[in-house]
Amino acid sequence: MHTYILQIETSTSMCSVALVESGIVRQHESVNEPNVHASQLTLLIQALLDQENIGFKDLSAIAVSMGPGSYTGLRIGVSTAKGLCYALDIPLIAVNTLDAIYSGFRANEGKSLSYDLYIPMLDARRMEVYCASFDDTGRSVVTTQALIIDATSFDQFIVQYPRICLFGPGADKLKDVFSTGQGIDIIEEVQTNATDMSKIAFDKYQAKDFEDVAYFEPYYLKDFVATTAKKRPGL
């Protein structure tokens, strides 16, 4: 029996959908333009299914990026996902946006890279980001949080994690913040994509880790914490 999961990612300016069969991406469609989610999302979904000659009735579940991210984008993505789940009577799977970025990065762009700490980031405003941290085994070190970034923001990690990698839509603007030799690298142009959540979504499907469609809401992370400058050991 086929297990088709429709995956929806709208947490940033990227409007992205993917059709995944048993954790393997069959097809995906994306548009990276501001404020197109409302007009383009359902069109992308229909185009995706048409390309694969698969009907809505063939879908086993809908997976959606739950946040953090853009308030409007998340609202549109989650509303669309919930509407499809109601209409088709299939489960809703929610995937943390930062978890998905990390998973996709390690499986694709970052597959050949080796760091001690991986920090996926989403852009908020000015020098603010949403981020999380994972070690090289994939273990969560710091769960989703909102930070105002400066040159000392990750000093607390340097001793235990000498080589740190920042990536995702929130990382590009930080390339001038961290100096050469600081142990922090910026991997630029890593965007969100519906394909990133494939492994997590399929694992959740197999575990029957589903959301209550009636009550589920996106994860709107709003509070920011200003980091405190600290001197490094020996300085």
Protein Blocks (a to p, Z undefined) as FASTA:
>chain_A
ZZddddddfkbmbdcddddeehiafbdcddddehklmmmmmmmmmmmmmmnopafklpgb
dcddebgcdfklmmmmmmmmmmmmmmnopacddddfklmmmmmmmmmmmmmgccfbdcdd
ddfbhjbccdddddfkopafbdcddddddfklmmmmmmmmmbacdedjklmmmmmmpcgh
klpacdehiacdfklmmmmmmmmmmnopacdfklgccdddfbdcdddddddehZZ
